[in-house]
Amino acid sequence: MSLLTPFVWILLLLPFIILAFVTSKKSNLKYLLFFLLYFLTDCYIQQLSLQFISLKIIGLKFAWAGKLFSLILSLVIIFSVNTTERQLIGFTNKTNSTKQLRFGILVFLGFLLFDCIFKMILFPKGATFDLETFAFQATMPGLTEELAFRGIVFWLLDKAFEPKWNCKGIQFGWGFIIVTLLFAVAHGAVLTEDHQFKFDLITIIYLTVVSSLSVGLLRKFSGNSIFPILGHNCINLMNAVIRIL
């Protein structure tokens, strides 16, 4: 993957960022710049670690080092702000009301059931069990990506574009839309090292309307990052299990 890929992701989301500026009553350019700085830093920490830190010598094939550095970056930012801001990031033991939490969990489980049935039909089967795959998928992606995307990035973009929509007492804004799309684009678009642009539209649409949306709703209605972390890792584990059936 080319080092320019994160900029490609931002360019793909640029129309939505511009639309957010045009339609928002209150916009804060400072926090938008903080979002860009954080997101690009996180991306390059992970990309460069893949290039310069290899764990194959100890038999590990996944990006443990990159995810660990991403986690450290997120925690540094989280613990550099006050308790109120940490709660807005979702780094808290508090949740929204029981009714809101229950609604978020039920919505997520509905999406998860659909996702499971869909992948049971389409995923190739017969892969062999691999302990590292299960250990990695059960921990690192959900932990690091949820703290980043639906934790810090949500927080920064909600400060950049004040939320203006309300659903069951929960405020939604352009930040929710941008993060939901950005997560999908980051998994479905890439600029290769020889600068070929690969864009998997089906993957992006599916991740947007199923995986990214469901975990984002779980984050919003729970008010806590623990639930989307668990939900994200649950999806990844489900994918791994289906492939070995």
Residue pairs with C-beta under 8 A, 6 or more apart in sequence:
1 47
1 190
1 191
1 192
1 193
2 190
2 191
2 192
2 193
2 195
3 44
3 47
4 191
4 195
5 43
5 47
5 189
5 190
5 191
6 39
6 40
6 43
6 44
6 47
7 40
8 189
8 190
8 191
8 197
9 182
9 185
9 186
9 189
10 36
10 39
10 40
12 185
12 189
13 178
13 181
13 182
13 185
16 174
16 177
16 178
16 181
17 32
17 178
19 174
20 27
20 160
20 161
20 174
20 177
20 178
21 27
21 161
23 174
24 161
24 162
24 164
24 173
24 174
25 162
25 164
26 161
26 162
27 160
27 161
27 162
28 159
28 160
28 161
29 160
30 160
31 156
31 157
31 159
31 160
32 156
32 157
32 160
32 161
34 156
35 153
35 156
35 157
35 160
38 73
38 77
38 152
38 153
38 156
39 148
39 153
39 182
41 73
42 70
42 73
42 74
42 148
45 66
45 69
45 70
45 73
46 63
46 66
46 67
46 69
46 70
47 66
49 63
49 65
49 66
49 69
50 63
50 65
50 66
53 65
53 66
55 61
55 64
55 65
59 132
60 132
61 132
62 132
62 133
62 136
62 140
63 140
64 136
64 140
67 140
67 141
67 143
67 144
68 140
70 144
70 148
71 140
71 143
71 144
71 147
74 144
74 147
74 148
74 151
74 152
75 147
77 152
78 86
78 89
78 91
78 147
78 151
78 152
79 86
81 89
85 155
86 92
87 94
88 155
88 158
89 147
89 151
89 152
89 154
89 155
89 225
90 150
90 151
90 154
90 155
90 219
90 223
90 224
90 225
90 228
91 147
91 151
91 225
92 223
92 224
93 224
94 223
94 224
95 101
95 222
95 223
95 224
95 227
96 104
96 169
96 170
96 221
96 222
96 223
96 224
97 169
99 168
100 168
100 169
100 170
100 221
100 222
100 223
101 221
101 222
101 223
101 227
103 168
103 221
104 217
104 218
104 219
104 220
104 221
104 222
104 227
105 218
105 221
105 222
105 227
107 214
107 217
107 218
107 221
108 214
108 215
108 217
108 218
108 227
108 231
111 210
111 211
111 213
111 214
112 214
112 231
112 234
112 235
112 238
114 210
115 210
115 211
115 214
115 235
115 238
116 238
116 242
118 210
119 238
119 239
119 242
120 242
120 245
123 239
123 242
123 243
124 243
125 242
125 243
125 244
125 245
126 244
126 245
127 243
127 244
128 244
129 244
133 240
134 237
134 240
137 233
137 236
137 237
137 239
137 240
138 233
138 236
138 237
139 233
141 232
141 233
141 236
142 228
142 229
142 230
142 231
142 232
142 233
142 234
142 236
143 229
143 233
145 183
145 232
146 215
146 219
146 225
146 228
146 229
146 232
147 225
147 229
149 179
149 182
149 183
150 179
150 215
150 216
150 219
150 225
150 228
151 219
151 225
153 175
153 179
153 182
154 175
154 176
154 179
154 219
156 175
157 173
157 174
157 175
157 178
157 179
158 171
158 173
158 175
160 175
161 173
161 174
161 175
162 173
163 171
163 172
163 173
163 175
163 176
164 171
164 173
165 171
165 172
165 173
166 172
168 221
170 220
170 221
172 220
176 216
176 220
179 212
179 216
180 208
180 212
180 213
180 216
181 208
181 212
183 207
183 208
183 211
183 212
183 216
184 203
184 204
184 205
184 206
184 207
184 208
184 211
184 212
185 204
187 203
187 204
187 207
188 199
188 200
188 201
188 203
188 204
188 207
189 197
189 198
189 199
189 200
189 204
190 197
190 198
191 197
191 198
192 198
211 235
214 231
215 228
215 231
215 232
215 235
216 228
218 227
218 228
218 231
219 225
219 227
219 228
222 228
